[in-house]
Amino acid sequence: MNWELVGEYVPLFAEAARVTLFVSAGGVVCALLVGLVVAVARLWHVPVLSQVGVAYVEIARNTPSLVQLFFLYFGLPKVGILLSPEVCAIVCLAFLGGGYMAEAFRSALESVPPIQHESAQVLGLTRPQTFTRVVLPQAMAQATPALVANVVFLVKESSVVSGIALADLMYVAKDIIGQSYDTAEALFLLVVFYAVILVPISALGSVVERRFADGR
């Protein structure tokens, strides 16, 4: 291990970490929104949307993320839709993650006892009010562990964006290895930077999980 080289490569990995965080954050936020909408549509049996949601979850969870990314980046231009690498990366993570988030939300929402819905209706709450004030807060306590696991999964899956030459952590590591053959140094920094990103996310998730559990 050449520590001087490690020091030289740190700025490159720091910039790559910014790219990884950007696309990961965008993908995670969009995946959470998509997952919640799909879960609610299936829970409420919304016509058409419920069936579309089922099909979407199956496609998102059962096709490789790299295939999804290549479809967006190389396939859509064939029909006149051009997206930047950053947008493709975020949409890919949102599409992939939305399927997993939807199942986490759906399972948690279905775990709320029916008596909670009935009690809220007796008190005069509308369906949206029942959902936002009664059902969703209880469901979040159940969904938090799965949601945190999915967030970590999506950040790790962001490494596939190197396949479309987006300069994330994986791309920079492969570039250094290919050009300079400094394999040990590149892989060391790759592991360190992913750990710096993911360990705080896991720790924060544990804190949120405990708070939800204490508030039940």
N, C-alpha and C positions, 0 to 999 in steps of 0.2 A: 504494500500500500504506500503510495507516494502522497504524503500529506500536503506537499506544496501544490501538486496538481489538484488535490481536493479543494484547497483554498482558491485556486484559479477558477475552478468550475462552479463554485458556490453562486456567484452572480448569475450565471446562465440558468442554474436550477431555480434560483429565486424568481427570475422572470417567468420561467416555465411554470412555477407553482402558481403565479398570478393567473396565468391562462387556465390552468387546471381548476383553480378556485372559481374563476368567472363562469366557465361553462358548467361546472358542477352545481354552483349555486343557482344559475338560471334553470338548469334541468331539474333540480330538486324542487324548486318552487313551483314550476309548471307541472311536475309530476304529482305533487300534492293536490293542486287544484283539479287536475284531470281525474285523479283517483277519487277525490271526494265527490265530484259530479257524477262519475260513473257509478260509484257505490250507492249514492242516493237514488239515481235513476233506476237501478236494479232493485233497491229496497222498496221503493214506492211503485214498482212495476209500471213505470211510465211507458206508454205505447211507443213502439219503434225504438226509442232510446234505450230501453232495457235490453232488447235483443241485440242492438248494435253494441251495447256495452259488453255483453257476453262474448260476442265475436272479437271485439277489440282486445279484451283481456287474454283470450286464448292466443291470438296472433302475437301480441306483445310479449307474452311469457314463453312462447314456444318457437320463436325465431331468433337466431343469433343477433346480438347487438351490432356486430360488424356488418352483417347483411343489411340490417336496417339503415345503418349509416351510409353504406355504399349506394343503397337505393335512393336516399335523399340527395347524395352528392353527385353521383354519376347517372342515376336513372331519371330524376326529375328534369334535368336540362334537356333530355330527349323530347320532352313535351313542352319545352319553353319555360320551365320554372327554374330560375337560377337563385341559389341561396349561397351566402358566404359560408366558409368553413365553420365560423363561430356559430352561426344560426343553425347549420346542419347538426353540429355537435349538441347544441341545447335541445333542438327538436328531437333528436335521436334519444337523448337521455330522458326527456319528458315522455316520449312515447313508450320507451322501455319501462321506465319507473312507474308511469301511470298505471300500468297493468298490475304491478305488485302493490302499489299504494291502494288501488281500488279494492283488492282482496283483503288487505289489512283493515281498511275502513269498513268494508261490508261485514266482515266477521265481528268487528267490535260493535257496530251498530245493531246487528242481530242479537248480540249478547245482552242488550238492555231489555229487562223484563217488560212484557206487554202492559203490565199494570202501571208502569210509568207513563206510557202513552195515554192510557185510559184516565188516569188521575189528572193529567194535564188538560185533557179535553173536558173533564168534569169541571175543572176550575175556569174554563172558558178560554183557554189558550188556543190560538189557531194552529194549524198544522206546522207552518214555518216557525212560529214561536215555540211550539213543543219541541221541534227539532233543535233549534239553536239554544234554548234555555234549559232543556231537560235532557234530551237524548244525547246530543253531541258532547256535552261536558262529561257524561258518564262513559260514553264510548271512547273518548280520548284516553281515559285512564287505562282501558284495555288495549287500545291500539298503539300506545307509545312505544313499547318494546319492538314491535314489528316495524313501525315507522322509522325508528332509529336504525334498525338493522338494514332497512331498505335505503336509507340515506347513505350509510357507509358503503353499501353495495354499489350505489350509483357513482359515488366518488371514485371507487376503484374501477368501475366500468368505464369511467371517463378516459382511461388509458387507450381505449380503442380509437379515439379521435386522432391519434398519431397516424392512423391509416390514411387520413386525407391531408397529411402534411401540416396539421395544426401543431404548433410548437409547444406542446404540453410537456410534462415531466418525462413521459415515456419516449416521446419523439427526441428530446434533447439527449437522453441516455443512449438511445440507439444511434444517434448522430455521432456522439463522441466515440462510442465503441467502433463504429464503422470507419471513422476518419483517423482516430489516434490510437485505437486498440487499447485504450485505458479502461479496460473492462471492470476491474476491481473498484476503481475510483468512481466510475459512473454508476455502477450498481449500488455501491455504498451510499452515495448521495441520493439515489432514487429511493432507496428504502428509508433513509432518514427523512426526506421531505414528505413522503407519503405518511410516515408515522407522525410527523409534526402536524399534518393536516387532520389525520383520522383519529388520533388519540384524544384530542380535545373534544371532537364531535361525540365520541363514545362516552366520555366523561360527562359532557353536558347532557347527553341523553339519559344517563343514569340519574342525574340530579332531577331532570324534568319528570322522569318516571316515578321517583320517590315522592315528589311534590304532588303529583296527581293521585298517587296511592294514599297519601296522608289526607288529601282533600275529599276522599270518597265518603 
